[in-house]
Amino acid sequence: MLTKQVNGLATKANFFRGLGDASRLAILETLRDRPRTVGDIVSETGLSQSNVSNHLGCLRECGLVTAERNGWYVTYSLSDDRVAELLSTAEALLSDVARGVYECTRYNAPQQAGKKDQYTAARFTGVIGDGASKAKENR
């Protein structure tokens, strides 16, 4: 029974690790409103086309995003309404604990996000401060 519990926790940890990337979160946030093409996602997020395509492949493989071919274009959408609900729940929780998450040195230690990733994450979480705005202006 312990092995089953550990495997379940490992799977859950992988699920949240997949959501732990600012670019993937930006893509999921963009898809909350409606299905979009890669070009739409690139325009909305400011990420490069290759970056968006790479992350969409990951999100599809994990089952969070689906793709539908429409002629020359592929339209991407969230695979389940619960993905949007999870993002909304995370947003609500973050509004209550944002300071602790922001100040937590353990969250920031393993991953050093670039300025563009920090701006993208801030833009989609609504936490754009002076530093993020200045980083965007300096690009």
C-alpha positions in Angstrom: 0.0 0.0 0.0 2.9 2.4 0.8 4.3 1.9 -2.8 0.9 2.8 -4.2 0.7 5.9 -2.1 4.3 6.9 -3.1 3.6 6.3 -6.8 0.5 8.5 -6.5 2.5 11.3 -4.8 5.2 11.0 -7.5 2.6 11.4 -10.2 1.0 14.3 -8.5 4.5 15.9 -8.1 5.1 15.5 -11.8 1.7 17.1 -12.6 2.6 20.1 -10.5 6.1 20.2 -11.9 4.5 20.5 -15.3 2.6 23.5 -14.1 5.6 25.0 -12.5 7.0 26.6 -15.6 6.2 30.2 -16.3 5.9 29.7 -20.1 3.6 26.7 -19.7 1.4 28.6 -17.3 1.3 31.6 -19.6 0.1 29.3 -22.4 -2.6 27.7 -20.2 -3.8 31.1 -19.0 -4.1 32.2 -22.7 -6.1 29.1 -23.5 -8.5 29.7 -20.6 -10.6 32.1 -22.7 -10.9 30.2 -25.9 -9.0 27.8 -28.2 -6.1 29.5 -30.1 -3.5 28.8 -32.7 0.3 28.9 -32.1 0.4 32.3 -33.7 -2.3 33.6 -31.3 -0.5 32.2 -28.3 2.8 33.8 -29.5 1.1 37.2 -29.9 -0.6 36.9 -26.5 2.3 35.7 -24.5 5.3 37.3 -26.2 7.1 33.9 -26.2 8.9 32.7 -29.3 7.1 30.4 -31.8 9.6 27.5 -31.1 9.2 28.0 -27.3 5.4 27.9 -27.6 5.4 24.8 -29.9 7.8 23.0 -27.5 5.7 23.7 -24.4 2.4 22.9 -26.3 4.0 19.5 -27.0 4.7 19.0 -23.4 1.2 20.1 -22.3 -0.4 17.8 -24.9 1.7 14.8 -23.8 0.7 15.5 -20.2 -3.0 15.6 -21.2 -3.6 19.2 -20.3 -4.1 20.5 -23.8 -5.7 19.1 -26.9 -5.1 20.0 -30.6 -7.5 20.0 -33.5 -6.4 20.5 -37.1 -8.5 23.1 -39.0 -7.1 23.2 -42.6 -3.7 24.7 -42.4 -3.9 25.6 -38.7 -3.9 23.6 -35.5 -6.1 25.0 -32.8 -5.2 24.3 -29.2 -7.5 24.2 -26.2 -7.6 23.1 -22.6 -8.4 19.4 -22.4 -10.7 19.7 -19.5 -12.7 22.6 -17.8 -11.0 21.5 -14.6 -7.7 22.9 -15.8 -9.2 26.4 -16.0 -10.8 25.8 -12.6 -7.4 24.8 -11.2 -5.9 28.0 -12.6 -8.7 30.0 -11.0 -8.3 28.3 -7.7 -4.5 28.8 -7.7 -5.1 32.5 -8.5 -7.5 32.8 -5.5 -5.1 31.0 -3.2 -2.2 33.1 -4.4 -4.0 36.3 -3.7 -4.0 35.2 0.0 -0.5 33.8 0.2 1.4 35.8 -2.5 3.8 37.5 -0.1 4.9 34.2 1.4 5.4 32.6 -2.0 7.2 35.7 -3.3 9.6 35.8 -0.3 10.2 32.0 -0.1 13.8 31.4 -0.8 13.3 27.7 -1.2 11.0 28.1 -4.2 13.4 30.4 -6.1 16.7 28.5 -5.4 16.6 25.7 -8.0 15.4 27.7 -10.9 16.7 31.1 -12.0 14.2 32.5 -14.4 15.3 35.0 -17.0 13.9 38.5 -17.1 11.5 37.6 -20.0 10.2 34.6 -18.0 9.7 36.7 -14.9 7.8 39.3 -16.9 5.7 36.7 -18.6 4.8 35.1 -15.2 4.1 38.5 -13.7 1.9 39.5 -16.6 -0.3 36.5 -16.4 -0.6 36.4 -12.7 -1.3 40.1 -12.5 1.7 40.8 -10.3 3.6 43.2 -12.5 5.6 45.5 -10.3 8.1 48.2 -11.1 10.9 45.7 -11.8 8.9 43.7 -14.3 7.7 46.8 -16.1 11.2 48.2 -16.3 12.5 44.8 -17.5 9.9 44.9 -20.3 10.8 48.5 -21.3 14.5 47.5 -21.4 14.1 44.6 -23.8 
